[in-house]
């Protein structure tokens, strides 16, 4: 496959030969997994509408609550064997030849999940999925497919994390979304990687007429190097997409995040909002692209960044492309340090400087995201509380 040598247009080039695609089969949840999963919003002890838990290359849990109707959840291999028609969705929302990471993911595919909301079903409880790396030097490459049939609604929370034994690892997750007519998907991804984890997710979404796709992304722990740039195709009249990203970049993390929204049909609209705090020597790149291709389309990009250390950096790279005279595209960006006036005001109330900084940062990153479950909002706030003491040290 020629794409194995094709570098991605963004981000550092990762030497994947340093990682192994071989893993020992596992059949039990490690002792540290429940706490690690909780850090990414996944409660293994509570079976809500459904839960999927993958440990390295092994599917440990794939369960639906008995009371839930209109929802399917199973390992992707089982789904491909059960449904011949699913093959027409496999690698349709993005190309397997996109770059070396998509090609490697296909040749080293290691499970992944299939989630489907049946027509006109409203799945009120979040579906939970956790991808857990527990082996040193492992390359994990799941392929996930989510389908929301016509008129359905589904809320999915996916957490990706590593165990204490996986000091160095790589994650190449492939995820495809298919949002049918008048369907709605709220997808929340929270990452909690290790300081030597290389992450290259690849995502594509196709949204049909009247469909809504909302993607929430949260990263608040150090990572060695992450780069992702999902693309959403709004190919139906009135289709909508929104990306919300909350990033706390610390230590020497390299974070290259972006997304592309293509407004292909009349009345479609898209929005992308980034909130970033950078400390330590971290480097953050926020890329956003909206392409207006049809009449009465609207798109907006927004990046708000706060730099707490002189050795950290944030680069905002917005791109608006109008290919039709009746498209309305806009962007705004603001990057800077803490507002001195706000800091002095809080300190004037008798609050120490480090606590004053913490209050401002937590307010800036408040996870008021649409569809975000309360347990996940609480976990994010807990994580922000834990890093309070490091805010003035830049670690």
N, C-alpha and C positions, 0 to 999 in steps of 0.2 A: 504494500500500500504506500504510494508516493507521499501521502500526507504525513507519514511518520517522521518525515524530515522537514515538515512545514512549520516554521516558527509562527507564533501568534503575533498579530500586529501590535499588541500592547503587552506591557509587562516584561519582566526578565525571563530569559530562556532557562527552563529547569532541565537538568540532566536526569531524565527518568531512569536511566540505567542504574542509578544508585539505590533504587528501590525494588523490592521483589513483589511479584504478583502471586506468589505462593503463600498459602496460609494453612495452618492446622485447623481441621474441622472442630467447631466448638458447639457445645450443646447446653451450656449453662451461663447465666448472667454473672459476671465477676462481682466480687464484694463491693468494689468501689463504684460500680456502674450506676446504681440508683442515685447516689449523690451527684455524680458527674452528669447524669441525664437531667436531674432537676436543675442544674445550672443552665441548661438550654431549654428549660420549660417543659420537659417531658417527665410525667409522673408515672413511673412503671408500676406503682402499686395501685393506681386508679385506672381502671379500664373504662374509658369514656365511650365515645361512639366506636372507636377502633384504635388499635395500636400496632405498630410495626417496629421491631427492634432488630437491627442487624449488627452483629459483632464480627469485625473483620470481614470475612467472606461468608459467614454463616447466619442464616435467619433463625433467631432464637424465638421471637414472638411475631405472630401475624394473626391477630384476633379481632373479631367484631363482637360488640355487645349484642346479646340475643334479642334485645328489644328494638334494635335499629333495623329499619326496613329501607330499601332503596339505596343501599350502599354496598359497594364491593371493595374489598381490600385483600390483597394476596401478593406473594412474591411475583416478580415480573416473569420469571421462567414458567411458573404455573399458569399465569394468565395467557402467555403466548401459546402454551400447549392447549389450553381450554378454548381459546377464541382464535380461529383462523383469521377473522377480520382485523384483529389487532395488528397484524403485520403491516397493514396500510398506514398505521400511525407511527410505526417504528422508524426513527430517524426522518420524520417528515417535517417537524418544526425547526430542525437545524440539520446541517450536513455533517455526515461522518467524516468528510474530508475537509472540514473547516480548518483544522490545524493538527499539530502532532498530539495534542491532548485528546481530542475527539477520536482520532484514529487509534491511539493507545487504549482509550477506554473501551472501544469496541473489541479490540483484539484481546483485552484482558478483563472483559466484563465479569463483574462479581456481584451477582444478584441485583437488588434494587426492588422497588415496590410498584404495584399497580393499584391506583385508587380511582373508583368510578362512582359518580352520583347519577342515579337513574333519572329519567325524564320527570320533571316537575316535583322531584323530591327536595325537601329543605332539610339538610342535615344540620341541626342546631348545635350539637355538641362537637367540639373540635376533634378531628382525626389526628392522632399523634404518630409521628415517625421519628426514629432516632437511628442515626448512622454513627457507629462507635468503632474507633480504631484502638486496638489493644495490643498490637504486636509491633515490636521495634523494626523499623525499616520497611514497613508494609506499604504497598500501593493498593488503595481501595478505589474501585471504579464501578459504582452502581449505576444502573440505568433505570430511571423512574418515569412513569407515564401517568398523568392525571387527566381524566376526562370528566367534564361536567356536561351531562346531556341537556337537551333543550329544557329551559325553564327551571333547572335545578339550582341549588345553592349549596356550597360546601366551604367549610373553614378548616384549613390544614395547618398544623404546627409541626415543623420539622427542625430537629436539633442535631447538630453535628459536633462531635467532641472526641477527645482522645483519653485513654487511660494513662495511669502513671507509668506503665511499662513501655509505652510508645513514645520515647523521647524524640524520635525522628520518623516522619511518615509523609505520605503524599496522598491527596484525595482528589480524584478526577470524577466528580459526580455529574452525570448527564440527566437533565430533567426536561420533559416535554409536557406542555399544557395544551389542552384542547377545550376551549370554552364555547359551547354551542349557543344557538340562538336564545337570547334572553336568560342565559345562565350567568351565575356569579361565582367566582372563586376568590377567596381571601387566603393567601399563602404567606405564612410567617416563617422565616428562617432565622434561627439564632445560631451563631458559630461560637465555639469556645475551644480553640485549637491550642496546640502546644507551641512553645517558642522555636521549635525546629520542624514545624509542619509546613509543607508546601501545598497550596490549595489552588486548584484550577477547575472550578465548576463551569459547566457549559449548559445554557438554558435557552429554550425557545418556546414561545407561546403563540397560538393562533386563536384569535377571538372573532366570533361570528356576530351577526346582526344583533344589536341590543345587548350583547354580552359585556360583562364587567370582570376585569382582572386586576386585583390589588395585591401587590407584593410588598411585604414588610421585611426588612433585613436589619439584623442587629449583630454587631461585633464589638465586644467590650473587653477582650482579653488579648494579650500579645500573640502574634503569629509570625512565623518567619517570613512568608511571602504569599500573598493571595492576589489573584487577578481573575476578574470575571466581568462579563459584558453581555448580559442577557438581551435578547431581541424579542419584541412583541409585534406581531402583525395584526393590525386592526382591519380585517378584511370584510367586515360587515357594517352596514349602515348603523350609525349611532353607537358603535362599539367604543368602550372606554378602558383605559389602563392607567394605573397609578403606581409609582414606586416610592416607597418611603424607606430611607436608610439612616440608621443611627450608628455612628462609628466613634469608638474611643480608642485611639491609636497610642500605644505606649511602647516603651523600651526602643528596640531597633526594628520594629515591625515595618514591613513594606506592604502597603495596601493600595492596590490599583483596582478601583471599582467604577463601574459605569453601567449604562443601559441605553438601549436604542428602542424608540417607539416609532413605528411607521404607520402614519394615518392614511390608509389606503382607500377608504370609502367615505362618502358624504356623511357629515355629522359626527364623525369619529373624533375622539379627543384623548389627550394623554398628558400626564404630569409626572415629574420626577423631582423629589425633594431629598437633599442630603443635609444631615446635621453631623458635623465632624468636630471632635476635639483631638488635638495632637500634642503629645508630650514626649519627653526623652529625645531620642534621635530618630523618631519615626518619620516616615515619608508617606504621604497620602496623595493619591491622584483620583480626582473625581471627574469622570467623563460622562457626558450626557449628549445624546443626539436625538432630535425629533425631526422627522421628515414628513412634511405635509404634501400629500399627493392628490388630494381631492377637495372639492368645494365644501365650504362651511365646516372646516376642520380647525381645531384649536390645540395648541400644545404649549406647555410651560416647563422650564427648567429652573431649579433653585438650589443654590449651594450656600450654606451658612457654616463658616468654619471659625474655630477658636484655637489659637496657638498658645500653649502655656509655657513653652520652653524655647529659647532662642535657637536651639539645635534641631527643633522639629520643623516640618514643612508641610504645607497643603497647597496643591495645585488644582485649580478648577479649570476644566476644559469643556465648556459648553459649545454645542454645534447645532445650529438651526438651519434646515434646508427647506426652502419653499419651492415646490415643483408645481404649484397651482396658484393662480392670482387671488383666489378666495380662501386662503389659509391664513390663520392668525397665530403666530409663534412668538414667544417671549422668553427671556431669561433674566435672572438676577442673581448676583453673587456678592457675598460680603465675608471677608476673611480678616481677622485681626486678633488682637490680644483682649484680655478681659477689660471691660469698661471700668476705668479708674473711679468714675463717679459712683457707680453701683457698689464697687468694692469698699470705698471709703464710707458710704452710707451704712452698709451692713456692719462694718467695723466700728462705726460710731455708736452702735447699739451694744458695744461691749463684747462682740464676738471676735475671737482670735483670727489672724489673717488666714491660716490654713483652713479653718472652718468656713470663713467667708468665701474663699475660693471654691470650696466644695459645694456650698449652697448655690453659687452661680452656675457651676458646671452641671450639677444635677438638674437645675431648672432648665438649662439650655438643652440637655439631652432627654428631657422628660418623655417617656415612651407612650405618649397619648396617640397611639396608632389605631386606625380603624380595624376592628375585628380582632384586636389583640386580647387573648384571654387574660383575665385578671391575675391568674397565677403566674403568667409570664411577665406581666407588667410588674408584679411584686418582686419576681426574681431579678429583673433588670435593676429595679431600685435597690435591691439587696446587694447586687454586684457593685453598683455605684457607691454604696455605703462602704463596702469593703475596700475600694480603692481610694477612699477619702484621704487617708494618710499619705498617699503617694503623690497627690496632686501637686504639691509644691516642690516635690523632689524630681519630677519628670521621669519616673520609672514606671 
